[in-house]
Amino acid sequence: MEYLTAMFYSSPVEPYVLVNAFFIYSFMGWVMECIVIRREKGFWENRGFARVPFCIIYGFGAMLGYLILKPFSYNYLLLYIAGAVSATAFEYLTARLMLRLFGTFWWDYTNKPFNYKGILCLESTLGWGVIAVFLFAFMHKLVMGISLAMPRTAGMLLAVTLLTVYTLDFISCMRRSLASSQENAECFAAKEDFVK
């Protein structure tokens, strides 16, 4: 466990620090998504899967991205390219998983230039590269700094609370989504053929 936590910081940290960092990234992703949708559609929309304000795909993306892209962190050009490619692959795999589970995916790039079946687009790929550079330039240090600044007891309590609240909310929303996905069976079949 000590080796695992040391991979995310210059020295080993306790697991609760990583849990809180994960949720900070998830919240940042939720805010970014809401702002983008507000700009594109003209209204506010909850972009998370659950009701609480987190997009955990960004939490997973940031934490996994940090581990995967660390070998490229010495060169921002390589980091940009590797970040753009790996995040685009992650986005594609996420869309395929969502199609399997829910019969739909929750974004649509159909109106974007150079898109692939509404799942991927050049604009997002280029954006992922920028985010990867930001992650190593300052974002990870900032997020880990916030997580480490919390007193140990408060940090542990926050981590347990966030995990509990999100898990309960996720289960509730998952049940609702799986129930409604039965109604989307025909839509799923059509989209599955579409993205093959």
JOMO-V917084 format. One record per backbone hydrogen bond with DSSP energy under -0.5 kcal/mol. NH is the residue of the N-H (numbers start at 1). CO is the residue of the C=O. Records with the same first field share a line. If there is no record, write none. Layout:
NH = CO, CO
This chain:
5 = 1
6 = 2
7 = 3, 4
8 = 5
9 = 6
17 = 14
18 = 14
19 = 15
20 = 16
21 = 17
22 = 18
23 = 19
24 = 20
25 = 21
26 = 22
27 = 23
28 = 24
29 = 25
30 = 26
31 = 27
32 = 28
33 = 29
34 = 30
35 = 31
36 = 32
37 = 33
38 = 34
39 = 35
40 = 36
41 = 37
42 = 37, 38
47 = 45
54 = 52
55 = 26
56 = 54
58 = 55
59 = 55
60 = 56
61 = 57
62 = 58
63 = 59
64 = 60
65 = 61
66 = 62
67 = 63
68 = 64
69 = 65
70 = 66
72 = 69
73 = 70
75 = 72
79 = 75
80 = 76
81 = 77
82 = 78
83 = 79
84 = 80
85 = 81
86 = 82
87 = 83
88 = 84
89 = 85
90 = 86
91 = 87
92 = 88
93 = 89
94 = 90
95 = 91
96 = 92
97 = 93
98 = 94
99 = 95
100 = 96
101 = 97
102 = 98
103 = 98, 99
104 = 98
109 = 118
112 = 109
115 = 112
116 = 120
117 = 115
119 = 116
120 = 116
122 = 113, 114
125 = 121
126 = 122
127 = 123
128 = 124
129 = 125
130 = 126
131 = 127
132 = 128
133 = 129
134 = 130
135 = 131
136 = 132
137 = 133
138 = 134
139 = 134
140 = 135
142 = 138
143 = 139
144 = 140
145 = 141
146 = 142
147 = 143
148 = 144
149 = 145
150 = 146, 147
155 = 151
156 = 152
157 = 153
158 = 154
159 = 155
160 = 156
161 = 157
162 = 158
163 = 159
164 = 160
165 = 161
166 = 162
167 = 163
168 = 164
169 = 165
170 = 166
171 = 167
172 = 168
173 = 169
174 = 170
175 = 171
176 = 172
177 = 173
178 = 174
179 = 175
180 = 176
181 = 177
182 = 178, 179
183 = 179, 180
184 = 180
185 = 182
188 = 184
189 = 185
190 = 186
191 = 187
192 = 188
193 = 189
194 = 190
195 = 191
196 = 192, 193
